[in-house]
Amino acid sequence: MHPTADAMTDPWSGRALVVGAGGIGRALAKALPRIFPDLAVTLCGRTVAGSDGWSVDLESEQSLQQLQSRLLEDTLPLRLVINASGLLHRHQPTGQALQPEKRLNQVSPDALKASFSINAMAPLLLAQAIEPCLDRSLPFHFASLSARVGSIGDNRSGGWYAYRGAKAAQNMYLRCLSLEWSRRFPRATVLMLHPGTTDTALSKPFQSFVPPDKLFSPERAADQLVQVISGQGPAQSGAFLAWDGQSIPW
Ligand SMILES: NC(=O)c1ccc[n+]([C@@H]2O[C@H](COP(=O)([O-])OP(=O)(O)OC[C@H]3O[C@@H](n4cnc5c(N)ncnc54)[C@H](OP(=O)(O)O)[C@@H]3O)[C@@H](O)[C@H]2O)c1
């Protein structure tokens, strides 16, 4: 990690959004104002509303449009957006369970599409929605939770086709975004982050393989992520980093 001027000498103040109100997202929304008291932190998610934060469904164009309108009316400058949404398993509306695949014959078009929609497309469409609200003259951080298993170079065990493939696609989308924004918003920093295995609903069914000292509480994961994000600046834009700031191979 090489902290830059934007990262270190300009503590965050203004608006921050945490989008995705799961285990890590909620912990991030609590950690940020504690660490940066001048930051107005808004939690956004499908089950969030009223005094808790803003209702946002990342898979709805209309909802992203409403988010943009709300931000354009905001009197605070937008300084930080963290995408903390994601999907690994769930019960599908069809009644079938979506589970990470162990082998090829478990792959299904429905699961591939569902995973791609939230794990790959949503972070890019979120960036598109907030772009008109950016002030070119101010530092801005856009960080999105990817996953180490989205690394192609680091893939030694296979499986988890839908999740791995979609996270790898997210990394490519956001790498492209970082290059575009380095020209159009030279003070912007785009990061893809692996939070480490964290005790949330997403990891619950798979925790038996994880030694207790390698399983982070959401609070610890959030503190670590904030430290990594705030330590990066435009020179690191486009990086894929783990919770300890180490670079992850593509
Ligand atoms: N936990 C881990 O060990 C781990 C490891 C590596 C990477 N990650 C990544 O870290 C991120 C956060 O995961 P987590 O552990 O906090 O999981 P989580 O508790 O399951 O949270 C994920 C959140 O994403 C939200 N989401 C899904 N679709 C959405 C949509 N269309 N619009 C808005 N929000 C939506 C879900 O909201 P609803 O509640 O409305 O469904 C859920 O709250 C994910 O990207 C995950 O892949 C986690």
The ligand as a MOL file (V3000), in Angstrom:
LIG
                    3D

  0  0  0     0  0            999 V3000
M  V30 BEGIN CTAB
M  V30 COUNTS 48 52 0 0 0
M  V30 BEGIN ATOM
M  V30 1 N -18.6490 -12.6440 3.7270 0
M  V30 2 C -17.5730 -13.0940 3.1120 0
M  V30 3 O -16.8670 -14.0060 3.6100 0
M  V30 4 C -17.1460 -12.5000 1.7990 0
M  V30 5 C -15.9480 -12.9740 1.2140 0
M  V30 6 C -15.5550 -12.4510 -0.0200 0
M  V30 7 C -16.3140 -11.4650 -0.6250 0
M  V30 8 N -17.4710 -11.0330 -0.0450 0 CHG=1
M  V30 9 C -18.2510 -10.0060 -0.7410 0
M  V30 10 O -18.5750 -8.9570 0.1530 0
M  V30 11 C -19.8280 -8.3670 -0.2280 0
M  V30 12 C -20.7470 -8.2550 0.9870 0
M  V30 13 O -21.0440 -9.5620 1.4220 0
M  V30 14 P -21.6570 -9.9000 2.8510 0
M  V30 15 O -20.7960 -10.9320 3.4260 0
M  V30 16 O -21.9650 -8.6510 3.6060 0 CHG=-1
M  V30 17 O -22.9970 -10.6320 2.3720 0
M  V30 18 P -24.5280 -10.4140 2.7780 0
M  V30 19 O -24.6620 -10.2250 4.2360 0
M  V30 20 O -25.2600 -11.5140 2.1080 0
M  V30 21 O -24.8430 -9.0080 2.0680 0
M  V30 22 C -25.0320 -8.8910 0.6910 0
M  V30 23 C -26.0720 -7.8440 0.4940 0
M  V30 24 O -26.2330 -7.5890 -0.9140 0
M  V30 25 C -27.5260 -7.1100 -1.0260 0
M  V30 26 N -28.0910 -7.1340 -2.3640 0
M  V30 27 C -28.2840 -8.2140 -3.1680 0
M  V30 28 N -28.9380 -7.8320 -4.2720 0
M  V30 29 C -29.1560 -6.4830 -4.1500 0
M  V30 30 C -29.7930 -5.5350 -4.9600 0
M  V30 31 N -30.3570 -5.8540 -6.1220 0
M  V30 32 N -29.8300 -4.2390 -4.5460 0
M  V30 33 C -29.2870 -3.8880 -3.3720 0
M  V30 34 N -28.6720 -4.7620 -2.5500 0
M  V30 35 C -28.6220 -6.0530 -2.9410 0
M  V30 36 C -28.3630 -8.0440 -0.1570 0
M  V30 37 O -29.5270 -7.3690 0.1540 0
M  V30 38 P -30.8990 -8.0780 0.5900 0
M  V30 39 O -30.7180 -8.2030 2.0670 0
M  V30 40 O -31.9290 -7.0960 0.1690 0
M  V30 41 O -30.9520 -9.3940 -0.1520 0
M  V30 42 C -27.4500 -8.2600 1.0270 0
M  V30 43 O -27.8180 -7.4030 2.0720 0
M  V30 44 C -20.3660 -9.2260 -1.3690 0
M  V30 45 O -20.0230 -8.6310 -2.6090 0
M  V30 46 C -19.5980 -10.5240 -1.2210 0
M  V30 47 O -19.4820 -11.2110 -2.4580 0
M  V30 48 C -17.8970 -11.5300 1.1570 0
M  V30 END ATOM
M  V30 BEGIN BOND
M  V30 1 1 1 2
M  V30 2 2 2 3
M  V30 3 1 2 4
M  V30 4 1 4 5
M  V30 5 2 4 48
M  V30 6 2 5 6
M  V30 7 1 6 7
M  V30 8 2 7 8
M  V30 9 1 8 9
M  V30 10 1 8 48
M  V30 11 1 9 10
M  V30 12 1 9 46
M  V30 13 1 10 11
M  V30 14 1 11 12
M  V30 15 1 11 44
M  V30 16 1 12 13
M  V30 17 1 13 14
M  V30 18 2 14 15
M  V30 19 1 14 16
M  V30 20 1 14 17
M  V30 21 1 17 18
M  V30 22 2 18 19
M  V30 23 1 18 20
M  V30 24 1 18 21
M  V30 25 1 21 22
M  V30 26 1 22 23
M  V30 27 1 23 24
M  V30 28 1 23 42
M  V30 29 1 24 25
M  V30 30 1 25 26
M  V30 31 1 25 36
M  V30 32 1 26 27
M  V30 33 1 26 35
M  V30 34 2 27 28
M  V30 35 1 28 29
M  V30 36 1 29 30
M  V30 37 2 29 35
M  V30 38 1 30 31
M  V30 39 2 30 32
M  V30 40 1 32 33
M  V30 41 2 33 34
M  V30 42 1 34 35
M  V30 43 1 36 37
M  V30 44 1 36 42
M  V30 45 1 37 38
M  V30 46 2 38 39
M  V30 47 1 38 40
M  V30 48 1 38 41
M  V30 49 1 42 43
M  V30 50 1 44 45
M  V30 51 1 44 46
M  V30 52 1 46 47
M  V30 END BOND
M  V30 END CTAB
M  END
